[in-house]
Amino acid sequence: MRTGLAPIMILIAAMLWGTVGTAKTFAPPGVDSISIGAMRLLVGGLVLLIVAGLMGKMTLKGWPLKTVLLAALSMALFQPFFFNAVSLTGVAVGTVTAIGSAPVFSGMIEWVIFKTKPAGIWWVSTLLAVAGCIILMFNSSAVTVDPLGILSALGAGISFAGFTILNSQLVRSHHPIASAAVIFSVSALMLSPFIFIYDSSWLLEFDGLFVALHIGVLATGLAYYLFASGLKNVKSSTAVTLSLAEPLTASLLGVFLVGEILDMWSWAGLIMLLMGIALLVLQSRKRRVSIEV
C-alpha cells in the first residue's frame, strides 16, 4: 500500500463510523444503544474473522496476549462509556467530547509513556479540530451538560486513544484485518452478556436487521480494516486526529439526510474540523513526496 493513501483510508474509516448515529435513527423504536453497540462488535468481529480466514491472513501464533487483551478491553470499554455519555449529556456533547478528546489523550500517552513528542503540525491540527468540536456543541439548545456524562465521554476518548495506540503496535507484525478481527472478536466476548441482558427482538424486524448489518459490516468490519491498514504508515496520534472526520460526517448526515438544522456557529465548527483534518493529510502527502524525491 502506498504511504500517501494511509491517511485517506483512515478518513474513509472515520466517515463510515460517522454513519452509525444516522443508521440508528432508522432502527425500530425503543432500541437501546448498548445492545446495538454489543451487536456491532459481534457482527463486525465475525465479518472480520471470516474475511481474514478467506484471505489466509489469520494466524494463531505470535499474538502478544497482553497487548491483545488491552486493545480489546479498550474497544469494549468504549461502547458503554460512549453510549452512557450520549444518554446522560446528549448526542452532540457526548459525541464531540468523546471523539474530540481522543487525539489529546493519544498525544499525551505517546509523549508520557513512549517519549514521542508530537510534531508541531499535530498541535495545530488538533487545536483546530478540537476547537471545531467544541463549537459544534452549541448547535443544540436542549443540551444538558451532566458531569457524569462528560466523565463518561472522556472515558470513551481515552479508551479510543488506547485502542489506537495498541492496535498500531499489533499491525506491525500482523496483517491489519487479522489484528482487527482478533481485537473485535475478543471485545465481542467481553460485551456478549449485554446481548442477553437487553431486549434483542428488534433484530427480527427488517429495519433492525438492516441497521445491525450496516453498523456491523460497513461501519465496523470495513471501517476498522481500513483504519488498521492506515495505522501501518500513520502515527497513532495523527490517526486519532484524522478520526475527527466521524463527528464531521455525522453532522453533515444529520443536516442533509435526517433534516437537522445547523446554525452559523456549527458551520464554523465544521470548517475548523475540516481544516484540522486537511492539514494532517497535506502534511502526510508532503512528507511522502519529499521522501520520494
N, C-alpha and C positions, 0 to 999 in steps of 0.2 A: 504493500500500500504506500502511495506517495505521501510524504510527510505533510505536504500542504493541504491534503484532504482531511487530515485528522480533526482540525477544529470545525470543519464543515460537518463531519459525521457527528460530532458532539452537539452541534447546533440542531441537526435534524432530530437527534435523540431527544433533546430538550423540547423541541416543538411537538413531538409525539407525546411527551409527558404532559404538555400543556393542554392536550385534548381530553384528559381524564375528567376534569371538572365538568366540561361541557357534555361529555358522554354520560356522566352520572345524571344529568338533568333529563335524559331520555329513559332512565331506568324506571321500573314500576314505582308508584308512590309508596313511601314508608320504608324504602330500603335503607338500612343503616350503613354508614360509611365504613365502619370497622370490618363488617363481613365482606364488603366489596374489596377492601384492602387485603384481607386474607385470601379471598378468591383470586385477586390479582397476582399475588405471589405464587399461588398454587398453579394456575393456568400458565403464567409466564415461565415458571420453573420447569413445568412439564414440557412445554414447547421447546425451550432451550435444550433440555436433555435429549429430546427426540432429534432435533436438528444437529446437535453436536455428535450424537451417535451416528446419524446418517452420513455426516461429513468425515467420520473417522477421527475426530479430534478429541474424543472423550477418553481419558486415561484415569486409572485408579491409583497410580503411583505418583509420588513426588509432590503431593499436596501438603503444604505446611499446615498442620491441624490448627495451631493457634491462630494463624492469620485467617484461615477459612472461617473458623468459628466467630472470630471478632468481626469480620466483614459481614457474615450472615446475621449476627446479633445487631450490628449497626442498621442493616436494612430492615430487620424485623422490628426494632425499636422505632424506626422512622414512621412506620404505619400508625401505631396508636398515638405517638406524640403528635403527628401531623393532624390526624382526624380529631383528636381531643382539642387541639388548638383551634381548628375550624369550628367545632361545636361551641366552644366557650367564648371565643372572641370574634367570630365571623370569618367568612371565607376570605375576604380581602386582606384583613390584618393577619390572619393565621397563615395564609399562603405567602404573602410577601415577607413576613417576618421570618418564616422558616427558610425559604429559598434565599432571601436576601442576606440572612446571617451566615449561610453556609460558606461563601468564599472568605469571609472574615475569619471564621473558625479554621478553615483549611490553611490559610496563610499563617495563622498563629501556630497551628500544630506543626507545620513544616519548619517554621522558624525556631520554635522552642524545642521540639523533640529531635528533628532531623538536622537542625542547624543550617537550614537552607533559607536564606533571606530572599523574600520575593523580589522580583525585578521591579524597577520603577514604573514600568507600564502597567504592572498588575495593580499598583496602588491607585493610579489614575483611573483605570478602567473599573476597578472595584468601587471606588468612590462614586463615580458616575452612576454605575449600575445600582448600588445600594441606595443612593440618593433618589434615583428614579423609583425604586421600590417603595421608599418612604412616602414620596409624593402620591403614589398610587393608593396608599391607604386612605387618603382623604376623599376618594371618589364617593364612598357610601356615607350618607348622613345618619345611617342607623347602626353604625359600628359601636360596639361596646368593648372597650379595652379592658378585658379581665386579666388581672395579674397572673393567675394560674394558667390562663390561655397563652399569655405571652411567654411564660416559662416553658410551656409545652412546645410552643413554636420554636423557641431557642434550642430545646432538646432535639427537635426534628432537624434543625440546622446543623448541629454538631454531629448528629447521627449520620446525616448525608455526607458531611465532610469526612468523617471517619471511614465510611464505606468507600468513598472515592480514593482516599489515600491507600487503604488496604488493598483495594482491587487493583490499583496501579502497580502494586508490588506483585500480585499474582499473575498479571498478564505479561510480565517479563519472562516467565518460564512456562506459561501455559497459554494455549490458544484462547483468545478473548471470549469466544462463545462457550468454551468449556468452563472458563472461570465464572462467567455469568450464570451458567446452568447450575454449577455446584453451589454458588452463593445463594441463588434464589430457591433452590430445592431445599437447602438446609433452613433458610428463612421461613419457607412454607411450612416445614415441620414444626418450627417454633411457634408459628401462629395458627396451626391447624385446629387447636381447641376452639378458636373463635367461630369456626365454621359450624360447629355443633352447638355452641352456646347461643348464637343468634339465629333467627329465622332465615333459612336459605331457600324457602319455597319460591322466591322471586326468580330463581334460575329456571323454573319450569315454564315461565312466560317467555314469549318470543322476544319482547323488548329487553327483558332481563338477561336472557342468554346472549343476545346480540351485544349488549353493553359489556358483559363479562368477557366475551371473546375479543372485543375490540381492545379493552383495557389490558387483558392478559396477553394476547398475541402481538398486537401492534404497539401499544403504549408501554408494554413491559418487555416482552420477548425481543422484538425487533429493536426497540429503543435502547435497551441495555446492551445488546450486542454491538450496536453502533457506538455507544458510549465507551464500552470496554475496548473496542478496536481503536478508538481515538486516543485512549489513555496511553497507548504504546508510544505515541510521539508528542504528547502534550502533558505539561506538568499538571499535577492534580489541582493545585490552587487555580491555575488558569482554566482547567476543565470545569471546576465548580462555578467560576465566574461566568463562563460561557453558558452554563446550565440555567442562568437567569433568563434565558430565552423562554423558559417554561412559563413564568408569570406574564411575560410579554405576549406569548401565544394565547394563553388563557384569556387575557384581557381583550385581545382582538376578536377572538371567537365569541366572547360574550357580547361584543358590540354588533358584529356582522351576522352572527348566527342565532344567538339567543335573544338579541334585541335590547341589551343593556345600553345605558347612555353614559358616556364618559364626558366629564367637563374639561375645561381648558387645562386645569392643573394635572388632570390624569393624562391628557395627551402629552403634556410636558414631561411627565414621568416616563411615559413610553419612549419618547425620543431620547431621553437620557439613558434609559436602559439599552436602546439600540446603539447609541454612541459608544457606551462601555463595551458592548459585545463586539462592535465593529473594530475598535482599537485592538483588541486581542487577536482577531482574525487577521487584520492587516499586518500586525507585528509578526505573527507567525509566518505569514507568506513572505514578508520582507526578509526574515531570518533564513528561510529556505532558499530564496533567491541568492542571498549573499554567500551561502554555503556552496551552492552550485557553481557560482562564479569563481 
